[in-house]
C-alpha cells in the first residue's frame, strides 16, 4: 500500500517540526512564467543524511550521486543559520530557471545559488533569476576559498566565509 500525498506531507511536517528537515516554500510572483509550487526539502544534518544513504567516508561521498544535493542542503543550512532571514524561499520555473534561496531584507531582494564546483560560472538560470526577481545581489556559495565578482551584482562566496555574509546585507 502506497503513501498518499497527505501522509507524506504529514511526515514531512513532523520532520520539519523536529528540525530534521527544512522545507523551503516556493516564492511566487506574477511574472508570466509557470512557477514550481511544491516545497523543496533538505536534511538539516548532512551527517544524518550520509548515514541514511550508507555513506561512510569522504571518498564514498565524493563518488555518490547525491553529493550535489547533500552539498546544497549543507550550504543552504549554513546561509540560513548565518543570516536568519525572517522568511526564506526558493524559486523555480517549469522552464528550469531556478534560485536555491531567495529572501528579503530591509526592502531589498537577495538570492543565493549553491554550486559544488571549485570554479563556479555564471549560468543562464542565474541571469534569469536575477532579472526576473529583480535581485539586489546574488551570492554563489561554493567550496573554494576566494571571493570574486562573477558579473554585475553577482559574487562567488566561499562556504567558509558564509558567516560574513551578514555584513553584506
C-alpha positions in Angstrom: 0.0 0.0 0.0 1.5 3.3 -1.1 1.5 6.5 0.9 -0.8 9.3 0.0 0.4 12.9 -0.6 -1.4 13.8 2.6 0.6 11.2 4.6 3.9 12.2 3.0 3.1 15.9 3.9 2.2 14.8 7.4 5.6 13.0 7.8 7.4 16.0 6.3 5.7 18.3 8.8 6.8 16.1 11.7 10.4 16.0 10.4 10.3 19.8 10.0 8.9 20.3 13.5 11.7 18.2 15.0 14.3 20.2 13.0 15.4 17.1 11.0 14.5 18.7 7.6 14.0 22.2 6.3 11.1 22.8 3.9 11.7 25.9 1.7 8.5 27.1 0.3 8.4 28.4 -3.3 8.4 32.2 -4.0 5.5 33.3 -6.3 5.2 36.4 -8.3 3.0 37.2 -11.2 5.8 37.1 -13.8 4.2 35.4 -16.7 6.1 32.2 -16.2 4.8 28.9 -14.9 6.4 28.5 -11.4 7.1 25.4 -9.3 4.7 25.2 -6.4 6.0 22.3 -4.3 8.3 22.9 -1.4 12.0 21.9 -1.6 13.1 19.6 1.2 16.6 19.4 2.7 18.1 17.4 5.6 19.4 19.9 8.1 22.1 17.5 9.3 24.2 16.3 6.4 25.8 13.7 8.6 22.5 12.1 9.3 21.7 12.1 5.5 25.0 10.5 4.8 24.4 7.8 7.4 20.9 7.1 5.9 22.5 6.8 2.4 25.2 4.4 3.7 28.0 6.9 3.0 30.8 6.1 5.4 33.7 8.4 4.3 34.7 11.4 2.2 35.7 9.2 -0.8 32.3 7.4 -0.8 30.6 10.8 -0.5 32.5 12.4 -3.4 31.6 9.4 -5.6 27.9 9.3 -4.6 25.2 10.6 -6.9 23.7 12.6 -4.0 26.9 14.6 -3.3 25.4 17.7 -5.1 22.1 17.7 -3.2 24.0 17.0 0.0 26.3 19.9 -0.5 23.3 22.1 -1.5 21.4 21.2 1.7 24.5 21.8 3.9 25.3 25.2 2.3 21.6 26.4 2.4 21.5 25.5 6.1 24.8 27.4 6.8 23.4 30.5 5.0 20.0 30.4 6.7 21.7 30.0 10.1 24.1 32.8 9.5 21.6 35.3 8.0 18.5 34.3 9.9 16.1 35.8 7.4 12.5 36.3 8.6 11.4 34.1 5.7 13.4 32.2 3.1 12.2 30.7 -0.1 13.4 29.0 -3.3 12.3 30.0 -6.7 11.9 27.8 -9.9 10.1 27.9 -13.1 8.9 25.0 -15.2 11.3 26.3 -17.8 14.2 25.2 -15.5 15.2 28.7 -14.2 15.8 28.4 -10.5 17.3 30.0 -7.4 18.3 27.9 -4.4 17.5 30.6 -1.8 15.6 33.9 -2.1 14.9 36.3 0.8 14.0 39.9 1.5 16.0 42.1 3.9 15.4 45.7 4.6 13.2 46.0 1.5 15.9 44.6 -0.7 15.9 41.3 -2.6 18.7 38.8 -2.3 19.5 35.4 -3.8 21.8 32.5 -3.1 22.8 29.9 -5.6 24.8 26.9 -4.4 27.4 25.2 -6.7 29.6 22.2 -5.8 32.3 23.4 -8.1 35.7 24.9 -7.4 35.3 27.3 -10.3 31.6 28.3 -10.5 30.4 30.2 -13.6 27.5 32.4 -14.2 24.7 30.5 -15.8 21.7 31.4 -17.8 19.5 30.4 -14.9 21.3 32.9 -12.6 20.7 35.7 -15.2 17.0 34.8 -15.5 16.6 34.7 -11.7 18.5 37.9 -11.1 16.4 39.8 -13.8 13.0 38.2 -13.1 13.2 38.6 -9.3 15.0 42.0 -9.5 17.7 40.8 -7.1 19.8 43.5 -5.4 22.6 40.9 -5.1 23.2 37.2 -5.8 25.8 35.2 -4.0 27.1 31.9 -5.4 28.2 29.7 -2.5 31.0 27.3 -3.5 33.6 25.1 -1.8 36.6 27.3 -2.7 38.4 29.9 -0.6 38.3 33.1 -2.6 35.6 35.8 -3.1 35.4 37.1 -6.6 32.9 39.0 -8.8 31.1 36.8 -11.4 29.2 39.6 -13.0 27.1 42.7 -12.2 25.6 42.1 -8.8 26.9 38.5 -8.5 29.7 37.4 -6.2 31.2 33.9 -5.7 31.4 33.4 -2.0 33.3 30.6 -0.2 31.4 28.4 2.2 33.9 29.2 4.9 33.0 32.9 4.8 29.2 32.4 5.0 29.1 34.0 8.5 30.5 37.2 7.0 27.5 37.5 4.5 25.6 39.2 7.3 27.9 42.3 6.9 27.0 42.4 3.1 23.2 42.9 3.7 
